[in-house]
Amino acid sequence: MTRVILIRHGQTSWNVKKRYCGLTDLGLNAEGRRQAAKLSQRLREELIHKIYSSDRKRALQSAEIIFKGARIEKEGDLREMSFGIFEGQSFEEILRKHPLLYKKWLKRPFKVTIPGGESPMDFKKRIMRVFKKITLHNKGKTVAMVCHGGTISVILNHILKSEDFWKQIPASASLNIIEYKDSKVKIKLFNDTSHLPR
């Protein structure tokens, strides 16, 4: 059996302010570091053969806290989508500046390209290419990927044969587990935050 543990990075200051953070290289805030430490305790009994992380600070810092002292392989293709003119803006700011475009994008995020950003098709291709590469290289093993909400949503939507981008975005420092067994794939866990204090 191949197990893939997908972990969204811990909280950042932009998450708190509900600002879109794609390629901007923010680190974790104090809460994000606490969340990662809690997840580390939760996973301490797990045998994980390989750990991959997006090369953005928020993901790398999360991986380093969760998997203390372990070797972490940086994988740039696990990055979040580039949000173009929406980058760094809050929901309210975008709604004020680009109401029609924003509403269109919220309704059909896999079909609308944000000016200056990555096309949704390119984003999906990039994520699925790296995801397939990692899973093929680690058949019969357990791997962890520390990445981003959009990245995880693309993977889950692919497995579910769905296009519900917003529904599949998990919370910060959440646990999501995919299992491959006898050529069947199953989402074993989605958006599990039971390790985080309420």
N, C-alpha and C positions, 0 to 999 in steps of 0.2 A: 504493500500500500504506500502511495505517495501522499504526504500531508503538506499542505501549504498554509502557513500561519501568516495572515495578512494583518499588519498592525498600522493603524493610523498614528502619526506622530502626536506627541503631547501638545497641550495648548500653547498658543503664542499670543502676544498682545493684540495682533490683528484679529485673531479668532474672537477675542473678547469684544472688540469693537465692530465685529461683523464686517470686516474689510476683506475683499478678495485678495488672496495671496497665492500667486502662481509661481513665477520664477524668482520673485523677491526673496533674498536669502536671509530670512529672519531666524533667530534662535528661539529656544523655548523661554517662556516666562517662568516665574517661581512655581506656579500651579502646574505647568506642563512638566517640570522636573519632578514634582511630587507624584503626578500621575504615572510617569514612566517608572519611578521607584516602586510604586504599588504593583504595576504590571510585572516588574522584575520578580517580585515575591510570588506572584501568581504562577509564573512560568518556571520557577526554580527547579521543579521536578521533571520538567520536559527535556527529553533528549532531542536536541536540535543539531542537525548535521552541518548546516550551512546558514549563514546570516547575510542577507543582502539589504542594502539601504540606498534610498535615493541620495544624491549628493548634496541636497539642500541641508543647511545647518539644523533645521528643526527636526528632520528625520535622523540625521547622523547623531545628534545629541541624544535623541530618544533611544536609538539603538545602543549607544555606548552606556547609557544608564541601565537599560533593560538587560543587556547581555554583557555585564561587567567583565572586562578583560578578554572577551572573545574576539576572534578575528572577524571583522566586518568588511564585506566586499562592497565597494561603492559602485552603484549602477545608475549612471546619469539618465538612462531612459525610463527610470521609475519616477521621474519628476512629475510634479503637478502640471496641468495644462497652463499655457501662457494666456493670461486674460486680457492682453492688449490694453485698450483704453479703459477697461474696467479695473485694471490692476491697482490695488491700494485704496480703491474707493469703497465706501459703505453702500449698502442697499439703497438707502435714502438718497445719497449723492447721485448714484447712477440713475435712479428713477427721476430725479430732478433734471439731470443733464441729457439723458438719452432715453426718454420714456418708451417710445415705440420699439426701438431696438432691444431694450432690456426686457420688455414684456414678451416680444417675439422669442428672444433667447430663453427666457424662463419656461415658455410653453414648449419649445422644441430645441433643447440644448444640443442635441446631436446633429441638428440641421443648420444652425446659424453660426457663422464665423464672426467673432468680435473683431472689429477693425484693429489691426496691429497685433492680433493674437494668433494662436495656433488654430488651424481648422479642426473641427471636431473629428473629421475622418482621419487626419494625420495623427491626432492625439490617440484615437482608438488603435490605429495601426501600430504606432510606437509602443503603446502599453502591451498589446497582445503579442507583439513580436518578442519583447523582452520576457514576458511572462512564460510564453511557450519555450523559449530558450532555457530559462531557469528550470522549469519543470522537467524538460527532457534531459537536462544534465544531472538531475537529482532523482531519477526514478527509484522508487522503493525507499526513499529517505524522507525526513521531515526538514523542511526549510522554512525560514522566517523571512518575510519581506517587510521592512519598515518604510512606509511611504506616505501617501496623501489620500485625502477623501475622494477626489476625482479619479485617481488611479485605481483605487479599490472598487469604486462604482463601475468603472469600465469593465473590469475583470468579472465582477458579479453579474453585470448585465449580459455579458457574453455567455456565461454559464447558464443563466436563466432564459437566454434568448429573448431578452426584454430590452426596452429602451427607456426605462423609468430611471433616468439618471439621478434625480434628486432623492428618490426613495432609497437608493442603495448607497448613499453617502453615510458612512458610519461616524460616530462621535470621536472626539480626540481620545487617544490612548485606548481605543477599543480593540477587542479581539475578534477576529473573523477567521474561520478555519474551513478549508476546502480539502476534501479527500477524494483521491482517485483509487478505485479498486475494481479489478476485473473490467477494465475499460469503461467503467461508469464513474461519473463525477457527482459529488454531493456537497452542498454547502452545509457543513456540520454546525457551524456557529456563525451568527451575524450580529454585529454591533453589541457584543457582550461587554458591559462595563461593570459587572458585579464586583470586580476587584477595587473599584474606586469608591471612596467614601461619599455618602450622599450628603 
